[in-house]
Amino acid sequence: QINYSDHVRENAIRTQEKRARMDRQRAALDEQVKLRELAKEVEKERERAEQREAEERWKRWKEEEQEDLRRIKAANQLEKEARDQQLRDRYNNKVREREIRRLEEEQLFARAQEEEAKELRLAADKRKKAREDVTRNMVINARQQNMRLLAEKQEHDHDIEP
């Protein structure tokens, strides 16, 4: 009976040891499964982080691209406005130059008319002076003639009296 109980006890000890070994192996396997799952989760999280980072890089690149396009559009708009302003300035300058030339021509024409009027006045004054001279000379000649006639008459009258 002692042998039997020793045998049962040894069996029980061996069974407990087997169970303990199996429990440890199961725990080790569970731990390995958990570690693999954790490693998979870590890998997934790393991939998600890489994906987020790639998306953020793409988003930044896209924003930079849009900003570059906005800058280019703004620069093109400024260049266009500058060209338009230059064209307007050139047109306005030409209009101004034409107006200045027109005014200068008007001034030249007005001066020419003034000169012509002045010449006409001078000519008219000369004619008037000539008429006045002729009239004065006629008056002088008529007086001289009258005086001669009077002198002749007085002489004639003088000749008759004695």
DSSP file (Angstrom, degrees, kcal/mol; ACC not computed):
  #  RESIDUE AA STRUCTURE BP1 BP2  ACC     N-H-->O    O-->H-N    N-H-->O    O-->H-N    TCO  KAPPA ALPHA  PHI   PSI    X-CA   Y-CA   Z-CA
    1    1 A Q     >        0   0    0      0, 0.0     4,-2.8     0, 0.0     5,-0.2   0.000 360.0 360.0 360.0 -34.3    0.0    0.0    0.0
    2    2 A I  H  >  +     0   0    0      2,-0.2     4,-2.9     1,-0.2     5,-0.2   0.911 360.0  50.5 -66.0 -42.0    2.9    2.3    0.7
    3    3 A N  H  > S+     0   0    0      2,-0.2     4,-3.3     1,-0.2    -1,-0.2   0.911 110.5  50.4 -60.1 -42.0    4.2    1.7   -2.8
    4    4 A Y  H  > S+     0   0    0      1,-0.2     4,-3.1     2,-0.2     5,-0.2   0.945 112.6  44.6 -64.5 -46.4    0.9    2.4   -4.2
    5    5 A S  H  X S+     0   0    0     -4,-2.8     4,-3.0     2,-0.2    -1,-0.2   0.870 114.2  50.4 -68.3 -33.1    0.5    5.6   -2.4
    6    6 A D  H  X S+     0   0    0     -4,-2.9     4,-3.3     2,-0.2     5,-0.2   0.926 112.1  48.4 -63.4 -42.6    4.1    6.5   -3.3
    7    7 A H  H  X S+     0   0    0     -4,-3.3     4,-2.7    -5,-0.2    -2,-0.2   0.925 114.2  45.1 -63.0 -43.9    3.3    5.7   -6.9
    8    8 A V  H  X S+     0   0    0     -4,-3.1     4,-3.4     2,-0.2    -2,-0.2   0.924 114.4  49.2 -65.4 -44.2    0.1    7.8   -6.7
    9    9 A R  H  X S+     0   0    0     -4,-3.0     4,-2.9    -5,-0.2    -2,-0.2   0.935 112.3  47.0 -62.2 -45.0    2.0   10.6   -5.1
   10   10 A E  H  X S+     0   0    0     -4,-3.3     4,-3.1     2,-0.2    -2,-0.2   0.903 114.1  48.9 -62.0 -41.2    4.7   10.4   -7.7
   11   11 A N  H  X S+     0   0    0     -4,-2.7     4,-3.3    -5,-0.2     5,-0.2   0.926 112.0  48.3 -62.3 -44.2    2.1   10.4  -10.4
   12   12 A A  H  X S+     0   0    0     -4,-3.4     4,-3.0     2,-0.2    -2,-0.2   0.911 113.3  47.6 -63.1 -41.3    0.3   13.3   -8.8
   13   13 A I  H  X S+     0   0    0     -4,-2.9     4,-3.1     2,-0.2    -2,-0.2   0.931 114.6  46.2 -64.9 -45.1    3.7   15.2   -8.5
   14   14 A R  H  X S+     0   0    0     -4,-3.1     4,-3.2     2,-0.2    -2,-0.2   0.906 113.4  49.4 -64.1 -40.8    4.5   14.3  -12.1
   15   15 A T  H  X S+     0   0    0     -4,-3.3     4,-3.5     2,-0.2    -2,-0.2   0.926 112.7  47.4 -64.4 -43.9    1.0   15.3  -13.2
   16   16 A Q  H  X S+     0   0    0     -4,-3.0     4,-3.4    -5,-0.2    -2,-0.2   0.924 113.3  47.9 -62.5 -42.2    1.3   18.6  -11.3
   17   17 A E  H  X S+     0   0    0     -4,-3.1     4,-3.1     2,-0.2    -2,-0.2   0.920 113.4  48.1 -63.5 -41.8    4.7   19.2  -12.8
   18   18 A K  H  X S+     0   0    0     -4,-3.2     4,-3.6     2,-0.2     5,-0.2   0.941 114.4  46.2 -61.8 -46.8    3.3   18.4  -16.3
   19   19 A R  H  X S+     0   0    0     -4,-3.5     4,-3.6     2,-0.2    -2,-0.2   0.932 113.9  48.1 -60.9 -44.2    0.4   20.7  -15.6
   20   20 A A  H  X S+     0   0    0     -4,-3.4     4,-2.7     2,-0.2    -2,-0.2   0.917 114.4  46.6 -62.3 -42.1    2.7   23.4  -14.3
   21   21 A R  H  X S+     0   0    0     -4,-3.1     4,-3.1     2,-0.2    -2,-0.2   0.922 115.0  46.3 -64.1 -44.4    5.0   22.9  -17.3
   22   22 A M  H  X S+     0   0    0     -4,-3.6     4,-3.7     2,-0.2     5,-0.2   0.902 112.4  50.7 -65.9 -40.3    2.0   23.0  -19.7
   23   23 A D  H  X S+     0   0    0     -4,-3.6     4,-3.2    -5,-0.2    -2,-0.2   0.926 112.7  46.6 -62.0 -42.4    0.6   26.0  -17.9
   24   24 A R  H  X S+     0   0    0     -4,-2.7     4,-3.2     2,-0.2    -2,-0.2   0.923 114.8  46.6 -65.0 -42.3    4.0   27.7  -18.2
   25   25 A Q  H  X S+     0   0    0     -4,-3.1     4,-3.5     2,-0.2    -2,-0.2   0.926 114.5  47.4 -63.8 -43.1    4.2   26.7  -21.9
   26   26 A R  H  X S+     0   0    0     -4,-3.7     4,-3.5     2,-0.2    -2,-0.2   0.925 114.4  47.1 -62.0 -43.5    0.6   27.9  -22.4
   27   27 A A  H  X S+     0   0    0     -4,-3.2     4,-2.9    -5,-0.2    -2,-0.2   0.909 113.7  48.0 -63.2 -41.8    1.5   31.1  -20.6
   28   28 A A  H  X S+     0   0    0     -4,-3.2     4,-2.9     2,-0.2    -2,-0.2   0.918 114.4  46.4 -64.6 -42.4    4.6   31.5  -22.7
   29   29 A L  H  X S+     0   0    0     -4,-3.5     4,-3.2     2,-0.2    -2,-0.2   0.932 113.5  48.6 -63.9 -44.8    2.6   30.8  -25.9
   30   30 A D  H  X S+     0   0    0     -4,-3.5     4,-3.3     1,-0.2    -2,-0.2   0.923 112.4  49.0 -58.5 -43.3   -0.1   33.2  -24.8
   31   31 A E  H  X S+     0   0    0     -4,-2.9     4,-3.3     2,-0.2    -2,-0.2   0.919 111.6  48.9 -62.3 -43.6    2.7   35.7  -24.1
   32   32 A Q  H  X S+     0   0    0     -4,-2.9     4,-3.0     2,-0.2    -2,-0.2   0.914 112.8  48.0 -62.0 -41.9    4.2   35.1  -27.5
   33   33 A V  H  X S+     0   0    0     -4,-3.2     4,-3.2     2,-0.2     5,-0.2   0.940 113.5  47.3 -62.2 -46.9    0.8   35.5  -29.1
   34   34 A K  H  X S+     0   0    0     -4,-3.3     4,-3.2    -5,-0.2    -2,-0.2   0.930 113.2  48.5 -60.0 -44.3    0.2   38.7  -27.1
   35   35 A L  H  X S+     0   0    0     -4,-3.3     4,-3.1     2,-0.2    -2,-0.2   0.904 112.7  48.3 -62.8 -41.0    3.7   39.9  -28.1
   36   36 A R  H  X S+     0   0    0     -4,-3.0     4,-3.2     2,-0.2    -2,-0.2   0.927 114.3  46.1 -63.4 -44.1    3.0   39.1  -31.8
   37   37 A E  H  X S+     0   0    0     -4,-3.2     4,-3.1     2,-0.2    -2,-0.2   0.919 114.4  47.7 -63.4 -42.5   -0.3   40.9  -31.6
   38   38 A L  H  X S+     0   0    0     -4,-3.2     4,-3.3    -5,-0.2    -2,-0.2   0.921 112.7  48.7 -63.2 -42.5    1.4   43.8  -29.9
   39   39 A A  H  X S+     0   0    0     -4,-3.1     4,-2.9     2,-0.2    -2,-0.2   0.912 112.8  48.3 -62.9 -41.7    4.1   43.7  -32.6
   40   40 A K  H  X S+     0   0    0     -4,-3.2     4,-3.0     2,-0.2    -2,-0.2   0.925 113.4  47.5 -62.1 -43.5    1.5   43.6  -35.3
   41   41 A E  H  X S+     0   0    0     -4,-3.1     4,-2.9     2,-0.2    -2,-0.2   0.914 112.7  48.8 -62.8 -43.4   -0.4   46.5  -33.6
   42   42 A V  H  X S+     0   0    0     -4,-3.3     4,-2.7     2,-0.2    -2,-0.2   0.924 113.0  48.0 -62.1 -43.3    2.9   48.4  -33.3
   43   43 A E  H  X S+     0   0    0     -4,-2.9     4,-2.8     2,-0.2    -2,-0.2   0.904 112.4  48.7 -63.0 -42.5    3.6   47.8  -37.0
   44   44 A K  H  X S+     0   0    0     -4,-3.0     4,-3.0     2,-0.2    -2,-0.2   0.925 112.7  48.1 -62.7 -43.7    0.1   48.8  -37.9
   45   45 A E  H  X S+     0   0    0     -4,-2.9     4,-2.9     2,-0.2    -2,-0.2   0.903 111.8  50.0 -63.8 -40.7    0.5   52.0  -35.8
   46   46 A R  H  X S+     0   0    0     -4,-2.7     4,-2.9     2,-0.2    -2,-0.2   0.926 112.4  47.2 -61.9 -44.7    3.9   52.6  -37.4
   47   47 A E  H  X S+     0   0    0     -4,-2.8     4,-2.8     2,-0.2    -2,-0.2   0.907 112.7  49.2 -62.9 -41.7    2.3   52.2  -40.9
   48   48 A R  H  X S+     0   0    0     -4,-3.0     4,-3.1     2,-0.2    -2,-0.2   0.912 112.0  48.9 -63.4 -41.3   -0.6   54.5  -39.9
   49   49 A A  H  X S+     0   0    0     -4,-2.9     4,-3.0     2,-0.2    -2,-0.2   0.923 112.7  47.4 -63.6 -43.7    1.9   57.1  -38.6
   50   50 A E  H  X S+     0   0    0     -4,-2.9     4,-2.9     2,-0.2    -2,-0.2   0.909 112.8  49.8 -62.2 -40.7    3.9   56.8  -41.9
   51   51 A Q  H  X S+     0   0    0     -4,-2.8     4,-2.9     2,-0.2    -2,-0.2   0.931 112.3  46.8 -62.9 -45.5    0.7   57.1  -43.8
   52   52 A R  H  X S+     0   0    0     -4,-3.1     4,-3.0     2,-0.2    -2,-0.2   0.929 113.6  48.8 -61.0 -44.3   -0.3   60.2  -41.8
   53   53 A E  H  X S+     0   0    0     -4,-3.0     4,-2.8     2,-0.2    -2,-0.2   0.914 112.2  48.2 -62.4 -42.4    3.2   61.6  -42.3
   54   54 A A  H  X S+     0   0    0     -4,-2.9     4,-2.6     2,-0.2    -1,-0.2   0.911 113.0  48.5 -63.9 -41.7    3.0   60.9  -46.0
   55   55 A E  H  X S+     0   0    0     -4,-2.9     4,-2.9     2,-0.2    -2,-0.2   0.908 112.2  48.5 -64.7 -41.1   -0.5   62.5  -46.2
   56   56 A E  H  X S+     0   0    0     -4,-3.0     4,-3.1     2,-0.2    -2,-0.2   0.912 111.7  49.5 -64.7 -41.7    0.8   65.5  -44.3
   57   57 A R  H  X S+     0   0    0     -4,-2.8     4,-2.9     2,-0.2    -2,-0.2   0.926 113.6  46.4 -61.1 -44.1    3.8   65.8  -46.6
   58   58 A W  H  X S+     0   0    0     -4,-2.6     4,-3.0     2,-0.2    -2,-0.2   0.911 112.9  49.6 -63.8 -42.2    1.5   65.6  -49.6
   59   59 A K  H  X S+     0   0    0     -4,-2.9     4,-2.8     2,-0.2    -2,-0.2   0.932 112.9  46.6 -62.9 -45.5   -0.9   68.1  -48.1
   60   60 A R  H  X S+     0   0    0     -4,-3.1     4,-3.1     2,-0.2     5,-0.2   0.922 113.5  49.3 -60.9 -44.1    2.0   70.5  -47.4
   61   61 A W  H  X S+     0   0    0     -4,-2.9     4,-2.7     2,-0.2    -2,-0.2   0.922 111.9  48.5 -60.5 -43.9    3.3   70.0  -50.9
   62   62 A K  H  X S+     0   0    0     -4,-3.0     4,-2.7     2,-0.2    -2,-0.2   0.917 112.7  47.8 -63.3 -43.4   -0.2   70.6  -52.3
   63   63 A E  H  X S+     0   0    0     -4,-2.8     4,-3.0     2,-0.2    -2,-0.2   0.914 112.6  48.8 -63.2 -42.9   -0.5   73.8  -50.2
   64   64 A E  H  X S+     0   0    0     -4,-3.1     4,-2.9     2,-0.2    -2,-0.2   0.909 111.3  50.5 -62.1 -40.9    3.0   74.9  -51.3
   65   65 A E  H  X S+     0   0    0     -4,-2.7     4,-2.5    -5,-0.2    -2,-0.2   0.931 112.1  46.5 -60.9 -46.3    2.0   74.2  -54.9
   66   66 A Q  H  X S+     0   0    0     -4,-2.7     4,-2.7     2,-0.2    -2,-0.2   0.910 112.7  50.0 -62.7 -42.4   -1.2   76.2  -54.5
   67   67 A E  H  X S+     0   0    0     -4,-3.0     4,-2.9     2,-0.2    -2,-0.2   0.914 110.2  50.4 -63.3 -42.4    0.7   79.1  -52.8
   68   68 A D  H  X S+     0   0    0     -4,-2.9     4,-2.9     2,-0.2    -2,-0.2   0.926 111.2  48.8 -59.8 -44.3    3.2   79.0  -55.7
   69   69 A L  H  X S+     0   0    0     -4,-2.5     4,-2.9     2,-0.2    -2,-0.2   0.909 111.1  49.8 -62.6 -41.4    0.4   79.2  -58.2
   70   70 A R  H  X S+     0   0    0     -4,-2.7     4,-2.9     2,-0.2    -2,-0.2   0.930 112.0  48.3 -61.9 -44.0   -1.2   82.1  -56.2
   71   71 A R  H  X S+     0   0    0     -4,-2.9     4,-3.0     2,-0.2    -2,-0.2   0.924 112.4  48.5 -61.3 -44.2    2.2   83.9  -56.2
   72   72 A I  H  X S+     0   0    0     -4,-2.9     4,-3.0     2,-0.2     5,-0.2   0.928 112.8  48.1 -62.1 -44.9    2.6   83.3  -59.9
   73   73 A K  H  X S+     0   0    0     -4,-2.9     4,-2.8     2,-0.2    -2,-0.2   0.929 113.2  48.1 -60.6 -44.7   -0.9   84.5  -60.6
   74   74 A A  H  X S+     0   0    0     -4,-2.9     4,-2.7     2,-0.2    -2,-0.2   0.921 113.0  47.7 -62.9 -43.6   -0.4   87.6  -58.5
   75   75 A A  H  X S+     0   0    0     -4,-3.0     4,-2.7     2,-0.2    -2,-0.2   0.921 113.0  48.6 -63.2 -43.2    3.0   88.3  -60.2
   76   76 A N  H  X S+     0   0    0     -4,-3.0     4,-2.8     2,-0.2    -2,-0.2   0.911 111.5  50.1 -62.2 -41.7    1.3   87.9  -63.6
   77   77 A Q  H  X S+     0   0    0     -4,-2.8     4,-3.0     2,-0.2    -2,-0.2   0.924 111.1  48.6 -62.6 -43.9   -1.5   90.2  -62.6
   78   78 A L  H  X S+     0   0    0     -4,-2.7     4,-2.6     2,-0.2    -2,-0.2   0.919 112.3  48.6 -62.1 -42.6    1.0   92.8  -61.4
   79   79 A E  H  X S+     0   0    0     -4,-2.7     4,-2.7     2,-0.2    -2,-0.2   0.923 112.4  48.8 -62.1 -43.7    2.9   92.5  -64.7
   80   80 A K  H  X S+     0   0    0     -4,-2.8     4,-3.1     2,-0.2    -2,-0.2   0.924 112.1  48.2 -62.0 -45.4   -0.3   92.8  -66.6
   81   81 A E  H  X S+     0   0    0     -4,-3.0     4,-2.7     2,-0.2    -1,-0.2   0.898 111.8  50.1 -62.8 -39.3   -1.4   95.9  -64.6
   82   82 A A  H  X S+     0   0    0     -4,-2.6     4,-2.5     2,-0.2    -2,-0.2   0.925 112.5  46.6 -64.8 -43.6    2.1   97.4  -65.1
   83   83 A R  H  X S+     0   0    0     -4,-2.7     4,-2.7     2,-0.2    -2,-0.2   0.931 113.4  49.1 -62.5 -45.1    1.9   96.8  -68.9
   84   84 A D  H  X S+     0   0    0     -4,-3.1     4,-2.8     1,-0.2    -2,-0.2   0.915 111.6  49.3 -60.0 -42.9   -1.7   98.2  -69.0
   85   85 A Q  H  X S+     0   0    0     -4,-2.7     4,-3.1     2,-0.2    -1,-0.2   0.906 110.2  50.8 -63.5 -41.2   -0.5  101.3  -67.0
   86   86 A Q  H  X S+     0   0    0     -4,-2.5     4,-3.0     2,-0.2    -2,-0.2   0.923 111.4  48.1 -61.5 -43.3    2.4  101.7  -69.4
   87   87 A L  H  X S+     0   0    0     -4,-2.7     4,-2.9     2,-0.2    -2,-0.2   0.925 113.0  47.7 -63.1 -43.7    0.0  101.5  -72.4
   88   88 A R  H  X S+     0   0    0     -4,-2.8     4,-3.3     2,-0.2     5,-0.2   0.928 113.0  48.8 -61.6 -43.9   -2.3  104.0  -70.8
   89   89 A D  H  X S+     0   0    0     -4,-3.1     4,-2.9     2,-0.2    -2,-0.2   0.929 112.3  48.1 -61.1 -45.5    0.6  106.3  -70.0
   90   90 A R  H  X S+     0   0    0     -4,-3.0     4,-2.6     2,-0.2    -2,-0.2   0.929 114.0  46.9 -60.5 -44.9    1.9  106.1  -73.5
   91   91 A Y  H  X S+     0   0    0     -4,-2.9     4,-2.8     2,-0.2    -2,-0.2   0.944 113.7  47.5 -61.9 -47.9   -1.6  106.8  -74.9
   92   92 A N  H  X S+     0   0    0     -4,-3.3     4,-3.0     1,-0.2    -2,-0.2   0.890 111.4  51.7 -61.1 -39.3   -2.1  109.7  -72.5
   93   93 A N  H  X S+     0   0    0     -4,-2.9     4,-3.2    -5,-0.2    -1,-0.2   0.916 110.7  48.0 -63.1 -42.4    1.3  111.0  -73.4
   94   94 A K  H  X S+     0   0    0     -4,-2.6     4,-2.9     2,-0.2    -2,-0.2   0.922 112.8  48.1 -64.0 -42.8    0.5  110.8  -77.1
   95   95 A V  H  X S+     0   0    0     -4,-2.8     4,-2.7     2,-0.2    -2,-0.2   0.936 113.6  47.8 -61.1 -45.5   -2.8  112.6  -76.5
   96   96 A R  H  X S+     0   0    0     -4,-3.0     4,-3.0     2,-0.2    -2,-0.2   0.922 112.0  49.4 -60.7 -45.1   -1.1  115.2  -74.5
   97   97 A E  H  X S+     0   0    0     -4,-3.2     4,-3.0     2,-0.2    -2,-0.2   0.916 111.6  49.1 -61.5 -42.9    1.6  115.7  -77.2
   98   98 A R  H  X S+     0   0    0     -4,-2.9     4,-2.8     2,-0.2    -2,-0.2   0.920 112.5  47.9 -61.3 -43.1   -1.2  116.0  -79.8
   99   99 A E  H  X S+     0   0    0     -4,-2.7     4,-2.9     2,-0.2    -2,-0.2   0.913 112.2  49.2 -63.8 -42.7   -3.0  118.5  -77.7
  100  100 A I  H  X S+     0   0    0     -4,-3.0     4,-3.0     2,-0.2    -2,-0.2   0.932 112.4  47.9 -62.3 -45.4    0.3  120.5  -77.1
  101  101 A R  H  X S+     0   0    0     -4,-3.0     4,-3.0     2,-0.2    -2,-0.2   0.918 112.1  49.9 -61.1 -42.6    1.0  120.4  -80.9
  102  102 A R  H  X S+     0   0    0     -4,-2.8     4,-2.8     2,-0.2    -2,-0.2   0.935 112.7  46.5 -60.8 -46.3   -2.5  121.6  -81.6
  103  103 A L  H  X S+     0   0    0     -4,-2.9     4,-2.9     2,-0.2    -2,-0.2   0.914 112.7  49.7 -62.6 -41.7   -2.2  124.4  -79.0
  104  104 A E  H  X S+     0   0    0     -4,-3.0     4,-3.0     2,-0.2    -2,-0.2   0.917 111.8  48.6 -62.3 -42.3    1.2  125.4  -80.5
  105  105 A E  H  X S+     0   0    0     -4,-3.0     4,-2.9     2,-0.2    -2,-0.2   0.916 111.8  49.4 -63.1 -42.0   -0.3  125.4  -84.0
  106  106 A E  H  X S+     0   0    0     -4,-2.8     4,-3.1     2,-0.2    -2,-0.2   0.920 112.2  48.4 -61.6 -42.8   -3.2  127.5  -82.7
  107  107 A Q  H  X S+     0   0    0     -4,-2.9     4,-3.0     2,-0.2    -2,-0.2   0.925 112.3  48.3 -63.3 -43.5   -0.7  129.9  -81.1
  108  108 A L  H  X S+     0   0    0     -4,-3.0     4,-2.8     2,-0.2    -2,-0.2   0.921 113.7  47.4 -61.0 -43.3    1.4  130.0  -84.3
  109  109 A F  H  X S+     0   0    0     -4,-2.9     4,-2.8     2,-0.2    -2,-0.2   0.920 112.6  48.9 -63.2 -44.0   -1.8  130.7  -86.3
  110  110 A A  H  X S+     0   0    0     -4,-3.1     4,-2.8     2,-0.2    -2,-0.2   0.911 112.8  48.1 -63.2 -41.7   -2.9  133.3  -83.8
  111  111 A R  H  X S+     0   0    0     -4,-3.0     4,-3.2     2,-0.2    -2,-0.2   0.920 111.5  49.9 -63.0 -42.6    0.6  135.0  -84.0
  112  112 A A  H  X S+     0   0    0     -4,-2.8     4,-2.9     2,-0.2    -2,-0.2   0.922 112.2  47.6 -62.2 -42.5    0.5  134.9  -87.8
  113  113 A Q  H  X S+     0   0    0     -4,-2.8     4,-3.1     2,-0.2    -2,-0.2   0.914 112.2  49.8 -64.0 -41.5   -3.0  136.5  -87.7
  114  114 A E  H  X S+     0   0    0     -4,-2.8     4,-2.8     2,-0.2    -2,-0.2   0.927 112.4  47.5 -61.1 -44.4   -1.7  139.1  -85.2
  115  115 A E  H  X S+     0   0    0     -4,-3.2     4,-3.1     2,-0.2    -2,-0.2   0.923 113.5  47.8 -61.3 -44.7    1.3  139.8  -87.5
  116  116 A E  H  X S+     0   0    0     -4,-2.9     4,-2.9     2,-0.2    -2,-0.2   0.921 113.1  47.8 -63.1 -43.3   -1.0  140.0  -90.5
  117  117 A A  H  X S+     0   0    0     -4,-3.1     4,-2.9     2,-0.2    -2,-0.2   0.907 112.5  49.9 -63.0 -40.4   -3.4  142.3  -88.6
  118  118 A K  H  X S+     0   0    0     -4,-2.8     4,-3.0     2,-0.2    -2,-0.2   0.931 112.1  47.1 -62.4 -46.0   -0.4  144.4  -87.5
  119  119 A E  H  X S+     0   0    0     -4,-3.1     4,-2.9     2,-0.2    -2,-0.2   0.912 112.7  49.8 -62.0 -42.0    0.9  144.6  -91.1
  120  120 A L  H  X S+     0   0    0     -4,-2.9     4,-3.1     2,-0.2    -2,-0.2   0.914 111.9  48.2 -63.5 -41.3   -2.6  145.5  -92.3
  121  121 A R  H  X S+     0   0    0     -4,-2.9     4,-3.4     2,-0.2    -2,-0.2   0.925 112.3  48.9 -63.3 -43.4   -2.9  148.2  -89.6
  122  122 A L  H  X S+     0   0    0     -4,-3.0     4,-2.8     2,-0.2    -2,-0.2   0.927 113.4  46.6 -60.7 -44.0    0.6  149.5  -90.6
  123  123 A A  H  X S+     0   0    0     -4,-2.9     4,-2.9     2,-0.2    -2,-0.2   0.927 114.0  48.0 -63.5 -43.6   -0.4  149.5  -94.3
  124  124 A A  H  X S+     0   0    0     -4,-3.1     4,-3.1     1,-0.2    -2,-0.2   0.917 112.3  49.5 -62.7 -42.1   -3.7  151.2  -93.4
  125  125 A D  H  X S+     0   0    0     -4,-3.4     4,-3.2     2,-0.2    -2,-0.2   0.905 111.4  49.3 -62.2 -40.8   -1.8  153.8  -91.3
  126  126 A K  H  X S+     0   0    0     -4,-2.8     4,-3.1     2,-0.2    -2,-0.2   0.924 112.9  46.8 -63.6 -43.8    0.6  154.4  -94.1
  127  127 A R  H  X S+     0   0    0     -4,-2.9     4,-3.1     2,-0.2    -2,-0.2   0.927 113.8  48.0 -63.2 -43.2   -2.3  154.8  -96.5
  128  128 A K  H  X S+     0   0    0     -4,-3.1     4,-3.3     2,-0.2    -2,-0.2   0.939 113.7  47.0 -61.3 -46.7   -4.1  157.1  -94.1
  129  129 A K  H  X S+     0   0    0     -4,-3.2     4,-3.2     1,-0.2    -2,-0.2   0.911 112.5  50.5 -61.5 -41.1   -0.8  159.1  -93.6
  130  130 A A  H  X S+     0   0    0     -4,-3.1     4,-3.0     2,-0.2    -2,-0.2   0.927 112.1  46.8 -63.1 -42.7   -0.3  159.2  -97.3
  131  131 A R  H  X S+     0   0    0     -4,-3.1     4,-3.5     2,-0.2    -2,-0.2   0.926 113.8  48.5 -61.4 -44.4   -3.9  160.5  -97.7
  132  132 A E  H  X S+     0   0    0     -4,-3.3     4,-3.2     2,-0.2    -2,-0.2   0.910 112.6  48.2 -62.4 -40.8   -3.4  163.0  -95.0
  133  133 A D  H  X S+     0   0    0     -4,-3.2     4,-3.2     2,-0.2     5,-0.2   0.925 113.3  47.3 -63.2 -44.4   -0.1  164.1  -96.6
  134  134 A V  H  X S+     0   0    0     -4,-3.0     4,-2.9     2,-0.2    -2,-0.2   0.945 114.5  46.8 -61.9 -46.4   -1.8  164.4 -100.0
  135  135 A T  H  X S+     0   0    0     -4,-3.5     4,-3.0     2,-0.2    -2,-0.2   0.936 114.1  47.5 -60.8 -46.8   -4.7  166.4  -98.4
  136  136 A R  H  X S+     0   0    0     -4,-3.2     4,-3.4     1,-0.2     5,-0.2   0.926 113.3  48.4 -59.9 -45.6   -2.2  168.6  -96.5
  137  137 A N  H  X S+     0   0    0     -4,-3.2     4,-3.5     2,-0.2    -1,-0.2   0.902 111.8  49.5 -62.4 -40.0   -0.2  169.1  -99.6
  138  138 A M  H  X S+     0   0    0     -4,-2.9     4,-3.3    -5,-0.2    -2,-0.2   0.931 112.8  47.0 -63.7 -43.4   -3.4  169.9 -101.5
  139  139 A V  H  X S+     0   0    0     -4,-3.0     4,-2.8     2,-0.2    -2,-0.2   0.937 115.4  46.0 -62.0 -45.7   -4.4  172.4  -98.8
  140  140 A I  H  X S+     0   0    0     -4,-3.4     4,-3.3     2,-0.2     5,-0.2   0.930 115.1  46.9 -61.8 -45.5   -0.9  173.9  -98.8
  141  141 A N  H  X S+     0   0    0     -4,-3.5     4,-3.1    -5,-0.2    -2,-0.2   0.912 112.3  49.9 -63.3 -41.3   -0.9  174.0 -102.6
  142  142 A A  H  X S+     0   0    0     -4,-3.3     4,-3.2    -5,-0.2    -2,-0.2   0.920 113.2  46.5 -64.7 -41.5   -4.4  175.6 -102.6
  143  143 A R  H  X S+     0   0    0     -4,-2.8     4,-3.4     2,-0.2    -2,-0.2   0.929 114.1  47.9 -63.1 -45.5   -3.3  178.2 -100.1
  144  144 A Q  H  X S+     0   0    0     -4,-3.3     4,-2.9     2,-0.2    -2,-0.2   0.928 113.6  47.4 -62.1 -41.9   -0.1  178.9 -102.0
  145  145 A Q  H  X S+     0   0    0     -4,-3.1     4,-3.5    -5,-0.2    -2,-0.2   0.937 113.0  48.7 -62.1 -46.1   -2.2  179.1 -105.2
  146  146 A N  H  X S+     0   0    0     -4,-3.2     4,-3.3     1,-0.2    -2,-0.2   0.916 112.3  48.9 -60.1 -42.1   -4.7  181.4 -103.4
  147  147 A M  H  X S+     0   0    0     -4,-3.4     4,-3.3     2,-0.2    -2,-0.2   0.911 113.2  46.8 -65.0 -41.6   -1.9  183.6 -102.1
  148  148 A R  H  X S+     0   0    0     -4,-2.9     4,-3.7     2,-0.2     5,-0.2   0.934 114.5  47.2 -63.5 -44.6   -0.3  183.7 -105.6
  149  149 A L  H  X S+     0   0    0     -4,-3.5     4,-3.1     2,-0.2    -2,-0.2   0.935 114.5  46.8 -62.1 -43.6   -3.7  184.5 -107.1
  150  150 A L  H  X S+     0   0    0     -4,-3.3     4,-3.2     2,-0.2    -2,-0.2   0.922 114.3  47.4 -62.3 -43.7   -4.2  187.1 -104.4
  151  151 A A  H  X S+     0   0    0     -4,-3.3     4,-2.8     2,-0.2    -2,-0.2   0.914 113.4  48.3 -64.7 -41.7   -0.7  188.5 -105.0
  152  152 A E  H  X S+     0   0    0     -4,-3.7     4,-3.2     2,-0.2    -2,-0.2   0.922 113.1  47.9 -63.5 -42.3   -1.3  188.6 -108.7
  153  153 A K  H  X S+     0   0    0     -4,-3.1     4,-4.2     2,-0.2     5,-0.3   0.923 112.6  48.2 -64.3 -43.9   -4.7  190.3 -108.2
  154  154 A Q  H  X S+     0   0    0     -4,-3.2     4,-2.8     2,-0.2    -1,-0.2   0.911 114.1  47.3 -64.4 -39.5   -3.1  192.8 -105.9
  155  155 A E  H  X S+     0   0    0     -4,-2.8     4,-2.8     2,-0.2    -2,-0.2   0.924 114.9  45.4 -65.6 -42.9   -0.4  193.4 -108.4
  156  156 A H  H  X S+     0   0    0     -4,-3.2     4,-1.9     2,-0.2    -2,-0.2   0.933 114.8  47.7 -65.3 -44.9   -2.9  193.7 -111.1
  157  157 A D  H  X S+     0   0    0     -4,-4.2     4,-1.9     1,-0.2    -2,-0.2   0.885 112.9  50.2 -62.3 -36.6   -5.0  195.9 -109.0
  158  158 A H  H  < S+     0   0    0     -4,-2.8    -2,-0.2    -5,-0.3    -1,-0.2   0.885 107.9  52.6 -67.5 -39.3   -1.9  197.9 -108.2
  159  159 A D  H  < S+     0   0    0     -4,-2.8    -1,-0.2     1,-0.2    -2,-0.2   0.859 110.7  47.9 -66.7 -33.3   -1.0  198.1 -111.8
  160  160 A I  H  < S+     0   0    0     -4,-1.9    -2,-0.2     1,-0.2    -1,-0.2   0.874 100.8  66.0 -77.1 -38.5   -4.5  199.5 -112.6
  161  161 A E     <        0   0    0     -4,-1.9    -1,-0.2     1,-0.3    -2,-0.2   0.847 360.0 360.0 -60.1 -43.0   -4.6  202.2 -109.8
  162  162 A P              0   0    0      0, 0.0    -1,-0.3     0, 0.0    -2,-0.1   0.574 360.0 360.0 -70.1 360.0   -1.9  204.6 -110.9
